[in-house]
Amino acid sequence: MRTSAALPRLGDSLTDTLNRARVPLLFGLRMWASVCLALFVAFWLDLDNPFWAGTSAAVVCQPQLGASLRKGWFRMIGTVIGATMVVVLTACFPQDRVAFLGLLALWGSLCVFLATLFRNFASYAASLAGYTAVIIAADVLGSTGGPSDEVFMVAVWRTTEICIGIACAGVVLAGTNLSGAPRRLAAALVDVAADIAGGLSLALAGPDAVDTRTQRRELIRRVIALDPTIDQALGESSQMRYHAPTLQSAVNGLFKALDGWREIAAHQSRHHDAIDRHEQETTLRELAPELGAASPARWIDDPVAQRHLCEKGVQTLLALPARTPSLRLLADETARVLEGLSQALDGLALLVDAPRTLHPGRRRFWPVVPDLLPPIINAARACLVIGAVEMFWAMTGWPNGASAIVFVATVILLLSPKGDLAYPGAILVALGIAGAIVCAAVMKFTVLPALHTFPAFCAGIGLFYMPAGFAVAHVRKPAALSVLSGIATYFMPLLSPTNEMSYDTTQFYNTALATIVGCSVVPVALRLMPPLSPALRAKRLLALSLRDLRRVAIGPKPWTPESWEVRMFGRLAVLPDQAEPIQRARLLAALSVGNQLIQLRDVASRLGVAEELNAALRSFAAGRGVIAVSRLQQIDRQLTSGSDDGEEIVRVRARARLLIVAETLVEHAPYFDEGAFA
């Protein structure tokens, strides 16, 4: 009886295990098929180093289709740029070894500088442009680093081999996988938007509502985490790529909505009388019940209708008669939340391909440089490390020095943009390469000598790629994933299959030694010249934001709300995940204060309070928040007693902005008074 009862449980457990293993197993098959197809094409074309085609196919294979296609596209871009640059350097310095090697190191430093500024696969393309130039140069350099006139043809062949691998992987993955990134992004986007809408309704419910600061700060982190998923969605659809600004606008809209919610909640925490309660109820009545309910399923089913509700709410709230700055504040900031949600719903409508979708026109998003110090440090480190290894090679004439330079450049350029994760990442990559050396040695000297046909060769490497692909797709721990990815990436270059296989053990182990030396140099360099810690990066972002905010307050440069928002959204997007919740809140507070100051300066002369506002802003810029708040309150009293000159609406809205600035300065006084290092 017990045995028969246990059998169904055993069967269910086995079924669950097989279901969990299905996706990783299919990915292992796809990786193996991609590598085999790439090698077949490269062998058929009789290319010099067909293993680069197989390596590229393995590298661009990702468990998510969108990530694979996006990575492949940017790998092509980086390869072409790197190959072009090494040809240009050779043409400019055909007989000057020192200048050629020095500029090669400088090119690597420039690429890592850009890779640190960019994000996701654009960062990968910048890194690839750097070490592709080094790879091609290593194939044509003499024993002590002199350039060769064969570099152009080598660049053509390497680019061809790499593009073949990318194309083969794309064909296999696109033909055997269903897209899923847009659905995942839509689910994540609607969850955040619905949480914001629900939090807004809760904040407007009154001062007795629960404290939502922790929830808002966690939502900021979740919005920042949408960025990689957006890149994957862009890789799966040409329509997504064309409307990429719509998705970026959706993320910015979520930040805008969080900013409005923050101000409403902060205002509510300071006002508890019956008049304020009446104003809250007035504002809440202007919200559609559907928005208050905030059902994610309803939003996904018809995002266009929900967007129309948001737009209608914005128009109603902005036109709402308000005789007090408190009610004006609630109405305007609620409208700001709805405007941000409307932008998010535009992105959601694009992702779910909703009918009646009116995608906004293509808007240009200029790149933002949040902080120049991390890319400068990474660029200096890369230049010094690559240059030092080049100098060692030129002085010693080490036969495998070129291979060492390749691995040094590859690892330092790929890992430097990862910040504090670069050093542990270098250790894990070194472990992965050590594992790849062992696997390649076993395969090359034990398995392959007995195989004499291409199908047999494919079956042999399948003994490695299928388990490796399964493990890469199955593991969830980042450390284990880094090691396994290193093994899968570097196995093929170490194996180096060619039409006429060579089983020279001396050559293999010399190459392996150069690889180990190259991988050992990078952790040492990262330890001697470490990247900025997450805590210091977060503090710098806050300090730079405060500096810019003070320039908004008293600087001669005319700012617009859009330019200020773009700059602050860029800083919010790169805020480290390890940043403290209060740091996220302060960055959002700086966004809010900057917006209000820009609009106050625009209307100050019209209302006759320009001199008084400038005096208050000078106090703010000097870090004297108490005096600034006092002067803002004096301006508010002056506007209250203003004459009936037809500017009542403008005056009340200005008083609401003054109220927002004053309340925010009080709430975050340590930050605004003493700077980001308080």
C-alpha positions as CSV (number, residue, x, y, z in Angstrom):
1,M,0.0,0.0,0.0
2,R,2.8,2.4,0.9
3,T,4.7,1.3,-2.1
4,S,1.8,2.0,-4.5
5,A,1.2,5.4,-2.8
6,A,4.9,6.3,-3.2
7,L,5.0,5.4,-6.9
8,P,2.8,8.3,-8.1
9,R,4.9,10.7,-6.0
10,L,8.0,9.3,-7.6
11,G,6.5,9.6,-11.0
12,D,5.5,13.2,-10.3
13,S,8.9,14.1,-9.1
14,L,10.5,12.5,-12.2
15,T,8.1,14.4,-14.5
16,D,8.9,17.7,-12.7
17,T,12.6,17.1,-13.0
18,L,12.3,16.3,-16.8
19,N,10.2,19.5,-17.3
20,R,12.8,21.6,-15.5
21,A,15.6,20.0,-17.6
22,R,13.8,20.4,-20.9
23,V,14.8,24.1,-21.5
24,P,18.5,23.8,-20.5
25,L,18.8,20.6,-22.6
26,L,17.3,22.3,-25.7
27,F,19.7,25.2,-25.2
28,G,22.6,22.8,-25.1
29,L,21.4,21.2,-28.4
30,R,21.1,24.7,-29.9
31,M,24.6,25.7,-28.8
32,W,26.1,22.5,-30.2
33,A,24.2,22.9,-33.5
34,S,25.2,26.5,-33.9
35,V,28.9,25.7,-33.4
36,C,28.8,22.8,-35.8
37,L,27.0,24.8,-38.5
38,A,29.5,27.6,-38.1
39,L,32.4,25.2,-38.4
40,F,30.9,23.5,-41.4
41,V,30.6,26.8,-43.3
42,A,34.1,27.9,-42.3
43,F,35.6,24.5,-43.3
44,W,33.7,24.5,-46.6
45,L,35.1,28.0,-47.4
46,D,38.5,26.8,-46.4
47,L,39.1,29.7,-44.1
48,D,42.5,30.0,-42.3
49,N,41.2,29.9,-38.7
50,P,37.7,28.3,-38.8
51,F,37.6,28.0,-35.0
52,W,36.8,31.8,-34.8
53,A,33.5,31.0,-36.5
54,G,32.8,28.3,-33.9
55,T,33.9,30.6,-31.1
56,S,31.6,33.4,-32.2
57,A,28.7,31.0,-32.5
58,A,29.3,29.8,-28.9
59,V,29.8,33.3,-27.5
60,V,26.5,34.8,-28.9
61,C,24.4,31.8,-27.8
62,Q,22.3,32.9,-24.9
63,P,19.3,31.2,-23.2
64,Q,17.1,34.1,-24.3
65,L,16.6,34.6,-28.0
66,G,16.6,38.4,-27.9
67,A,19.8,38.5,-25.9
68,S,21.5,36.2,-28.5
69,L,20.3,38.2,-31.5
70,R,21.1,41.6,-29.9
71,K,24.6,40.3,-28.8
72,G,25.3,39.0,-32.3
73,W,24.3,42.3,-33.9
74,F,26.6,44.3,-31.6
75,R,29.4,41.8,-32.0
76,M,29.3,42.4,-35.7
77,I,29.5,46.1,-35.2
78,G,32.4,45.8,-32.8
79,T,34.2,43.4,-35.0
80,V,34.0,45.7,-38.1
81,I,35.1,48.7,-36.1
82,G,38.0,46.9,-34.5
83,A,39.2,45.4,-37.8
84,T,39.0,48.8,-39.5
85,M,41.0,50.4,-36.8
86,V,43.9,47.9,-36.8
87,V,44.2,48.3,-40.6
88,V,44.3,52.1,-40.2
89,L,47.0,51.9,-37.5
90,T,49.1,49.6,-39.6
91,A,48.7,51.9,-42.6
92,C,49.8,55.0,-40.5
93,F,52.7,53.3,-38.8
94,P,54.0,50.5,-41.1
95,Q,57.6,50.6,-39.9
96,D,57.2,52.1,-36.4
97,R,56.8,49.3,-33.9
98,V,56.6,51.5,-30.8
99,A,54.0,53.9,-32.2
100,F,51.9,50.9,-33.4
101,L,51.9,49.1,-30.1
102,G,51.4,52.3,-28.1
103,L,48.4,53.4,-30.2
104,L,47.0,49.8,-30.0
105,A,47.0,50.2,-26.2
106,L,45.5,53.6,-26.5
107,W,42.7,52.2,-28.7
108,G,42.0,49.6,-26.1
109,S,41.7,52.3,-23.4
110,L,39.4,54.4,-25.6
111,C,37.2,51.4,-26.2
112,V,36.9,50.5,-22.5
113,F,36.2,54.2,-21.8
114,L,33.2,54.0,-24.1
115,A,32.2,50.6,-22.8
116,T,32.0,52.0,-19.3
117,L,29.8,54.9,-20.5
118,F,27.5,52.6,-22.5
119,R,25.2,49.9,-21.1
120,N,24.3,46.3,-22.0
121,F,25.2,45.1,-25.5
122,A,26.4,48.6,-26.7
123,S,29.0,48.3,-24.0
124,Y,29.9,44.8,-25.2
125,A,30.3,46.2,-28.8
126,A,32.7,48.9,-27.5
127,S,34.8,46.3,-25.6
128,L,34.8,44.0,-28.7
129,A,36.1,46.7,-30.9
130,G,39.1,47.0,-28.7
131,Y,40.1,43.4,-28.4
132,T,39.2,42.6,-32.0
133,A,42.0,45.0,-33.0
134,V,44.4,43.2,-30.7
135,I,43.4,39.7,-32.0
136,I,44.0,40.7,-35.6
137,A,47.2,42.4,-34.7
138,A,48.5,39.4,-32.8
139,D,48.0,37.2,-35.9
140,V,50.3,39.4,-38.0
141,L,52.8,40.8,-35.6
142,G,56.4,39.7,-35.7
143,S,58.2,38.0,-32.9
144,T,58.8,41.4,-31.2
145,G,55.7,43.3,-32.3
146,G,56.4,44.7,-35.7
147,P,53.3,45.2,-38.0
148,S,52.8,43.4,-41.2
149,D,51.5,44.3,-44.7
150,E,49.2,41.3,-44.5
151,V,47.0,42.9,-41.9
152,F,44.3,43.9,-44.4
153,M,43.6,40.4,-45.6
154,V,43.8,39.0,-42.1
155,A,41.3,41.6,-40.9
156,V,38.9,40.5,-43.8
157,W,39.3,36.8,-42.9
158,R,38.8,37.3,-39.2
159,T,35.7,39.5,-39.8
160,T,34.3,36.9,-42.2
161,E,34.9,34.1,-39.7
162,I,33.3,36.0,-36.8
163,C,30.3,37.1,-38.9
164,I,29.8,33.5,-40.1
165,G,29.6,32.3,-36.5
166,I,27.1,35.0,-35.6
167,A,24.9,34.4,-38.6
168,C,24.9,30.6,-38.0
169,A,24.0,31.0,-34.3
170,G,21.2,33.5,-35.3
171,V,19.7,31.0,-37.8
172,V,19.8,28.1,-35.4
173,L,18.4,30.0,-32.4
174,A,15.8,32.0,-34.4
175,G,14.6,28.8,-36.1
176,T,14.3,26.7,-32.9
177,N,13.2,29.2,-30.2
178,L,10.1,31.3,-29.6
179,S,10.5,34.9,-28.6
180,G,9.7,35.7,-25.0
181,A,11.5,38.9,-24.1
182,P,8.6,41.3,-25.0
183,R,6.2,39.3,-22.9
184,R,8.6,39.3,-19.9
185,L,9.2,43.0,-20.3
186,A,5.5,43.7,-20.6
187,A,4.8,41.7,-17.4
188,A,7.6,43.5,-15.5
189,L,6.5,46.9,-16.8
190,V,2.8,46.5,-15.9
191,D,3.7,45.2,-12.4
192,V,5.7,48.3,-11.7
193,A,3.1,50.6,-13.2
194,A,0.2,48.9,-11.3
195,D,2.1,49.1,-8.1
196,I,2.7,52.9,-8.6
197,A,-1.0,53.4,-9.5
198,G,-2.1,51.5,-6.4
199,G,0.4,53.4,-4.2
200,L,-1.0,56.7,-5.6
201,S,-4.5,55.7,-4.6
202,L,-3.2,54.7,-1.1
203,A,-1.3,58.0,-0.7
204,L,-4.4,60.0,-1.6
205,A,-6.5,58.0,0.8
206,G,-5.3,60.2,3.6
207,P,-2.6,60.7,6.3
208,D,-3.7,57.5,8.1
209,A,-2.4,55.4,5.2
210,V,0.7,53.3,5.8
211,D,4.2,54.6,5.1
212,T,5.2,53.8,1.5
213,R,8.7,55.1,1.5
214,T,10.2,51.6,1.5
215,Q,7.9,50.5,-1.3
216,R,8.9,53.5,-3.5
217,R,12.6,53.0,-3.0
218,E,12.2,49.3,-4.0
219,L,10.3,50.4,-7.1
220,I,13.1,52.7,-8.1
221,R,15.4,49.6,-8.0
222,R,12.9,47.6,-10.1
223,V,12.7,50.3,-12.7
224,I,16.5,50.4,-13.0
225,A,16.5,46.6,-13.4
226,L,14.2,46.9,-16.5
227,D,17.1,48.0,-18.7
228,P,18.6,44.6,-19.6
229,T,15.2,43.2,-20.4
230,I,14.5,46.1,-22.8
231,D,17.8,45.3,-24.6
232,Q,16.6,41.7,-25.0
233,A,13.2,42.8,-26.4
234,L,14.9,45.1,-28.9
235,G,16.9,42.1,-30.2
236,E,13.8,40.1,-31.0
237,S,11.9,42.6,-33.1
238,S,12.7,45.1,-35.8
239,Q,9.6,47.0,-34.8
240,M,10.9,47.2,-31.2
241,R,14.2,48.6,-32.4
242,Y,12.4,51.2,-34.5
243,H,10.4,52.3,-31.5
244,A,13.2,52.0,-29.0
245,P,12.7,55.6,-27.8
246,T,9.1,54.6,-26.8
247,L,10.5,52.0,-24.5
248,Q,13.0,54.4,-23.1
249,S,10.3,56.9,-22.6
250,A,8.3,54.3,-20.7
251,V,11.1,53.8,-18.2
252,N,11.5,57.6,-17.8
253,G,7.7,57.8,-17.3
254,L,7.9,55.4,-14.4
255,F,10.6,57.6,-12.8
256,K,8.4,60.6,-13.3
257,A,5.5,58.8,-11.7
258,L,7.6,57.8,-8.7
259,D,8.7,61.4,-8.4
260,G,5.1,62.6,-8.3
261,W,4.0,59.9,-5.8
262,R,7.0,60.8,-3.6
263,E,5.9,64.4,-3.4
264,I,2.3,63.6,-2.7
265,A,3.3,61.2,0.1
266,A,5.7,63.7,1.6
267,H,3.0,66.4,1.6
268,Q,0.5,64.1,3.1
269,S,2.8,63.3,6.0
270,R,2.9,67.0,7.0
271,H,-0.8,67.9,6.7
272,H,-3.5,66.3,8.7
273,D,-6.3,68.8,9.2
274,A,-9.9,68.5,7.9
275,I,-9.3,71.0,5.1
276,D,-6.5,68.9,3.7
277,R,-8.6,65.8,4.0
278,H,-11.3,67.5,1.9
279,E,-8.6,68.3,-0.7
280,Q,-7.4,64.8,-0.8
281,E,-10.9,63.5,-1.4
282,T,-11.4,66.1,-4.2
283,T,-8.3,64.9,-5.9
284,L,-9.1,61.2,-5.4
285,R,-12.6,61.7,-7.0
286,E,-10.9,62.9,-10.2
287,L,-9.2,59.5,-10.6
288,A,-11.0,56.9,-12.6
289,P,-12.0,53.9,-10.5
290,E,-10.2,51.6,-13.1
291,L,-6.9,53.3,-12.3
292,G,-7.4,53.0,-8.6
293,A,-8.1,49.2,-9.0
294,A,-4.8,48.9,-11.0
295,S,-5.4,45.4,-12.3
296,P,-2.3,44.2,-14.2
297,A,-4.4,41.8,-16.3
298,R,-6.7,44.7,-17.4
299,W,-3.8,46.9,-18.3
300,I,-2.2,44.2,-20.5
301,D,-5.5,43.3,-22.1
302,D,-6.2,46.9,-23.2
303,P,-3.3,49.3,-22.5
304,V,-4.7,51.9,-25.0
305,A,-7.9,52.3,-23.0
306,Q,-6.0,52.7,-19.8
307,R,-3.7,55.2,-21.4
308,H,-6.8,57.2,-22.5
309,L,-8.0,57.1,-18.9
310,C,-4.7,58.5,-17.7
311,E,-4.7,61.3,-20.3
312,K,-8.3,62.2,-19.4
313,G,-7.3,62.3,-15.7
314,V,-4.3,64.6,-16.5
315,Q,-6.5,67.1,-18.4
316,T,-9.1,67.0,-15.6
317,L,-6.6,67.5,-12.8
318,L,-4.7,70.3,-14.5
319,A,-8.0,72.2,-15.1
320,L,-9.2,71.5,-11.6
321,P,-10.0,74.8,-9.8
322,A,-7.7,75.2,-6.8
323,R,-7.7,78.1,-4.4
324,T,-5.0,76.7,-2.1
325,P,-1.5,75.6,-2.9
326,S,-2.1,72.3,-1.1
327,L,-4.9,71.3,-3.4
328,R,-2.9,72.6,-6.4
329,L,0.1,70.5,-5.4
330,L,-2.0,67.4,-5.0
331,A,-3.7,67.9,-8.4
332,D,-0.6,68.8,-10.3
333,E,1.6,66.0,-8.8
334,T,-1.2,63.5,-9.4
335,A,-1.4,64.6,-13.0
336,R,2.4,64.1,-13.1
337,V,2.0,60.5,-11.9
338,L,-0.7,59.9,-14.5
339,E,1.4,61.4,-17.3
340,G,4.3,59.1,-16.3
341,L,1.9,56.1,-16.3
342,S,0.6,57.2,-19.7
343,Q,4.2,57.0,-21.1
344,A,4.6,53.6,-19.5
345,L,1.4,52.4,-21.1
346,D,2.7,53.6,-24.5
347,G,5.5,51.2,-24.1
348,L,3.2,48.4,-22.9
349,A,0.9,48.9,-25.9
350,L,4.0,48.5,-28.2
351,L,5.1,45.3,-26.4
352,V,1.7,43.6,-26.5
353,D,1.0,44.9,-30.1
354,A,-2.3,46.3,-28.9
355,P,-4.8,47.4,-31.6
356,R,-5.4,51.1,-32.1
357,T,-1.9,51.8,-30.8
358,L,-0.6,55.3,-31.7
359,H,3.1,55.1,-31.2
360,P,4.7,58.4,-30.6
361,G,7.1,59.7,-33.2
362,R,10.8,58.8,-32.9
363,R,12.3,61.0,-30.3
364,R,16.1,61.3,-30.0
365,F,17.6,60.4,-26.6
366,W,21.0,62.0,-26.3
367,P,23.5,59.9,-24.3
368,V,24.0,61.1,-20.8
369,V,27.4,60.9,-19.0
370,P,26.5,60.3,-15.4
371,D,30.0,60.4,-14.0
372,L,33.3,60.6,-15.9
373,L,35.6,59.2,-13.2
374,P,34.8,55.4,-13.6
375,P,35.5,55.4,-17.3
376,I,38.7,57.4,-16.9
377,I,40.0,54.9,-14.3
378,N,39.1,52.0,-16.5
379,A,40.7,53.5,-19.5
380,A,43.9,54.3,-17.7
381,R,44.1,50.8,-16.2
382,A,43.5,49.1,-19.6
383,C,46.2,51.3,-21.3
384,L,48.8,50.6,-18.6
385,V,48.1,46.8,-18.5
386,I,48.0,46.3,-22.3
387,G,51.1,48.5,-22.7
388,A,53.0,46.7,-20.0
389,V,52.4,43.3,-21.5
390,E,53.3,44.6,-25.0
391,M,56.6,46.0,-23.6
392,F,57.4,42.7,-21.9
393,W,56.8,40.9,-25.1
394,A,58.9,43.2,-27.2
395,M,61.8,43.1,-24.7
396,T,61.9,39.3,-24.2
397,G,60.8,38.1,-27.6
398,W,58.5,35.5,-26.0
399,P,57.1,33.4,-28.9
400,N,53.7,33.3,-27.3
401,G,53.6,36.8,-26.1
402,A,51.0,37.8,-28.7
403,S,48.6,35.2,-27.2
404,A,49.1,36.6,-23.8
405,I,48.3,40.1,-25.0
406,V,45.1,38.8,-26.6
407,F,43.8,37.3,-23.4
408,V,44.9,40.3,-21.3
409,A,43.0,42.7,-23.6
410,T,40.0,40.4,-23.9
411,V,39.5,40.0,-20.1
412,I,40.4,43.6,-19.1
413,L,38.1,45.2,-21.7
414,L,35.2,42.9,-21.0
415,L,35.3,43.1,-17.2
416,S,36.4,46.7,-16.5
417,P,32.9,48.1,-17.2
418,K,31.4,45.8,-14.5
419,G,32.8,48.0,-11.7
420,D,33.2,46.2,-8.3
421,L,32.3,42.9,-10.0
422,A,35.4,43.1,-12.2
423,Y,37.9,41.6,-9.8
424,P,35.9,38.6,-8.7
425,G,34.8,38.3,-12.3
426,A,38.5,38.1,-13.4
427,I,39.1,35.3,-10.8
428,L,36.1,33.4,-12.1
429,V,37.1,33.8,-15.7
430,A,40.6,32.6,-14.9
431,L,39.0,29.5,-13.3
432,G,36.8,29.0,-16.4
433,I,39.8,29.3,-18.7
434,A,41.7,26.7,-16.6
435,G,38.7,24.4,-17.0
436,A,38.6,25.1,-20.7
437,I,42.3,24.2,-21.0
438,V,41.6,20.8,-19.3
439,C,38.6,20.1,-21.5
440,A,40.3,21.2,-24.7
441,A,43.4,19.0,-23.9
442,V,41.2,15.9,-23.2
443,M,39.2,16.5,-26.4
444,K,42.2,17.3,-28.6
445,F,44.5,14.5,-27.5
446,T,42.1,11.8,-26.4
447,V,38.9,12.0,-28.4
448,L,39.6,13.8,-31.7
449,P,42.6,11.6,-33.0
450,A,40.2,8.7,-33.4
451,L,37.7,10.7,-35.4
452,H,38.4,11.3,-39.1
453,T,35.1,12.7,-40.6
454,F,33.3,15.9,-40.0
455,P,30.1,14.2,-38.6
456,A,32.3,12.3,-36.2
457,F,34.1,15.5,-35.2
458,C,30.7,17.1,-34.5
459,A,29.7,14.2,-32.4
460,G,32.9,14.5,-30.5
461,I,32.6,18.2,-29.6
462,G,29.0,17.5,-28.8
463,L,30.3,15.6,-25.8
464,F,31.5,19.0,-24.5
465,Y,29.0,21.6,-25.9
466,M,25.8,19.8,-25.0
467,P,26.6,19.5,-21.2
468,A,28.2,22.9,-21.2
469,G,25.1,24.5,-22.8
470,F,22.9,22.6,-20.4
471,A,24.9,23.8,-17.4
472,V,24.9,27.5,-18.6
473,A,21.1,27.5,-19.0
474,H,20.5,25.6,-15.8
475,V,22.6,27.3,-13.1
476,R,21.3,30.4,-11.3
477,K,24.3,31.4,-9.2
478,P,26.3,34.2,-10.9
479,A,29.7,32.8,-9.8
480,A,29.0,29.3,-11.3
481,L,27.6,30.9,-14.4
482,S,30.7,33.0,-14.9
483,V,32.9,29.9,-14.6
484,L,30.8,27.9,-17.0
485,S,30.5,30.7,-19.5
486,G,34.3,31.0,-19.5
487,I,34.7,27.3,-20.1
488,A,32.2,27.4,-23.0
489,T,33.8,30.6,-24.5
490,Y,37.4,29.7,-24.5
491,F,37.2,26.0,-25.3
492,M,37.1,26.4,-29.1
493,P,40.1,28.9,-29.4
494,L,42.2,26.5,-27.3
495,L,41.0,23.5,-29.4
496,S,41.8,25.4,-32.6
497,P,40.3,22.9,-35.1
498,T,41.5,23.2,-38.7
499,N,41.0,21.3,-42.0
500,E,44.4,19.6,-41.3
501,M,44.3,19.0,-37.6
502,S,47.5,19.5,-35.7
503,Y,48.1,17.5,-32.5
504,D,51.3,19.3,-31.4
505,T,51.3,19.1,-27.6
506,T,54.2,21.6,-27.2
507,Q,52.3,24.3,-29.2
508,F,49.1,23.6,-27.2
509,Y,50.7,23.9,-23.8
510,N,52.7,27.0,-24.8
511,T,49.4,28.6,-25.9
512,A,47.8,27.4,-22.6
513,L,50.7,28.9,-20.6
514,A,50.3,32.3,-22.4
515,T,46.6,32.1,-21.7
516,I,47.2,31.5,-18.0
517,V,49.7,34.3,-17.8
518,G,47.3,36.7,-19.5
519,C,44.4,35.8,-17.2
520,S,46.7,36.1,-14.1
521,V,47.7,39.7,-15.0
522,V,44.2,41.1,-15.0
523,P,43.3,40.3,-11.4
524,V,46.6,41.8,-10.3
525,A,45.9,45.0,-12.3
526,L,42.4,45.2,-10.9
527,R,43.7,44.8,-7.3
528,L,46.5,47.4,-7.8
529,M,44.1,49.9,-9.5
530,P,40.7,49.0,-8.3
531,P,37.4,50.4,-9.7
532,L,35.2,52.7,-7.6
533,S,33.2,50.9,-5.0
534,P,29.4,50.9,-5.3
535,A,29.1,53.1,-2.2
536,L,31.6,55.7,-3.6
537,R,29.8,55.6,-7.0
538,A,26.5,56.3,-5.4
539,K,27.9,59.1,-3.3
540,R,29.5,60.7,-6.4
541,L,26.2,60.5,-8.3
542,L,24.5,62.3,-5.5
543,A,27.3,64.9,-5.2
544,L,27.2,65.5,-9.0
545,S,23.4,65.8,-8.9
546,L,23.6,68.3,-6.1
547,R,26.2,70.3,-8.0
548,D,24.0,70.4,-11.1
549,L,21.0,71.3,-9.0
550,R,22.8,74.3,-7.6
551,R,23.7,75.3,-11.1
552,V,20.0,75.1,-12.0
553,A,19.2,77.4,-9.0
554,I,21.7,80.2,-9.7
555,G,23.6,79.4,-12.9
556,P,23.2,81.5,-16.1
557,K,22.6,78.4,-18.2
558,P,18.9,78.2,-19.1
559,W,17.6,74.7,-18.2
560,T,14.4,73.1,-19.4
561,P,12.5,70.5,-17.5
562,E,13.2,68.0,-20.3
563,S,17.0,68.5,-20.2
564,W,17.0,68.2,-16.4
565,E,14.9,65.1,-16.4
566,V,17.1,63.4,-19.0
567,R,20.2,64.1,-16.9
568,M,18.6,62.8,-13.7
569,F,17.0,59.8,-15.4
570,G,20.5,58.9,-16.7
571,R,21.9,59.0,-13.1
572,L,19.0,57.0,-11.7
573,A,19.6,54.4,-14.3
574,V,23.2,53.8,-13.3
575,L,22.7,54.0,-9.6
576,P,24.3,50.8,-8.2
577,D,22.0,48.1,-7.0
578,Q,23.9,48.2,-3.7
579,A,22.9,51.8,-3.1
580,E,21.1,52.5,0.1
581,P,17.3,53.2,-0.1
582,I,17.8,56.7,1.2
583,Q,20.3,57.5,-1.6
584,R,17.6,56.5,-4.2
585,A,15.1,58.7,-2.4
586,R,17.5,61.7,-2.4
587,L,18.3,61.3,-6.1
588,L,14.5,61.4,-6.8
589,A,14.2,64.4,-4.5
590,A,16.9,66.2,-6.5
591,L,14.9,65.5,-9.7
592,S,11.8,67.0,-8.1
593,V,13.4,70.1,-6.8
594,G,15.2,70.8,-10.1
595,N,11.9,70.6,-12.0
596,Q,10.2,73.0,-9.6
597,L,13.1,75.5,-9.6
598,I,13.2,75.6,-13.4
599,Q,9.5,76.4,-13.6
600,L,9.6,78.9,-10.7
601,R,12.4,80.8,-12.4
602,D,10.3,81.0,-15.6
603,V,7.4,82.7,-13.8
604,A,9.2,84.7,-11.1
605,S,9.5,87.9,-13.1
606,R,5.9,87.6,-14.3
607,L,4.8,87.5,-10.6
608,G,7.2,90.2,-9.5
609,V,9.2,88.0,-7.1
610,A,12.4,87.5,-9.2
611,E,14.7,89.3,-6.7
612,E,13.2,87.5,-3.7
613,L,13.5,84.1,-5.5
614,N,17.1,84.7,-6.5
615,A,17.9,85.5,-2.9
616,A,16.3,82.3,-1.7
617,L,18.1,80.3,-4.4
618,R,21.5,81.8,-3.5
619,S,20.9,80.6,0.1
620,F,20.1,77.2,-1.2
621,A,23.1,77.0,-3.4
622,A,25.3,78.0,-0.4
623,G,23.9,75.1,1.6
624,R,21.9,77.2,4.0
625,G,18.6,75.3,3.7
626,V,16.9,76.8,6.7
627,I,17.4,80.4,5.4
628,A,16.3,79.2,1.9
629,V,13.1,77.7,3.3
630,S,12.4,80.9,5.3
631,R,12.7,83.0,2.2
632,L,10.6,80.7,0.1
633,Q,7.9,81.0,2.8
634,Q,8.2,84.8,2.6
635,I,7.6,84.6,-1.1
636,D,4.6,82.5,-0.5
637,R,3.1,85.1,1.8
638,Q,3.9,87.8,-0.7
639,L,2.0,85.9,-3.4
640,T,-0.9,85.3,-1.0
641,S,-1.4,89.0,-0.5
642,G,-1.0,89.7,-4.2
643,S,-3.5,91.9,-6.1
644,D,-6.2,90.5,-8.3
645,D,-4.4,91.0,-11.6
646,G,-5.7,88.0,-13.5
647,E,-2.8,85.8,-12.5
648,E,-4.5,83.9,-9.8
649,I,-4.0,80.5,-11.5
650,V,-0.3,81.1,-12.1
651,R,0.1,82.4,-8.6
652,V,-1.5,79.4,-6.9
653,R,0.6,77.0,-9.1
654,A,3.7,78.9,-8.1
655,R,2.8,78.7,-4.5
656,A,2.3,74.9,-4.9
657,R,5.8,74.7,-6.4
658,L,7.3,76.7,-3.5
659,L,5.6,74.3,-1.1
660,I,7.1,71.3,-2.9
661,V,10.6,72.8,-2.8
662,A,10.3,73.8,0.9
663,E,9.0,70.5,2.0
664,T,11.7,68.6,0.1
665,L,14.4,70.8,1.5
666,V,13.2,70.1,5.0
667,E,12.8,66.3,4.4
668,H,16.3,65.9,2.9
669,A,18.1,68.7,4.8
670,P,21.3,66.7,5.4
671,Y,21.7,66.1,1.7
672,F,20.8,69.6,0.4
673,D,22.7,71.5,3.2
674,E,25.8,69.5,3.6
675,G,26.1,67.7,0.2
676,A,26.0,64.1,-0.8
677,F,28.7,63.0,1.7
678,A,26.6,64.0,4.8
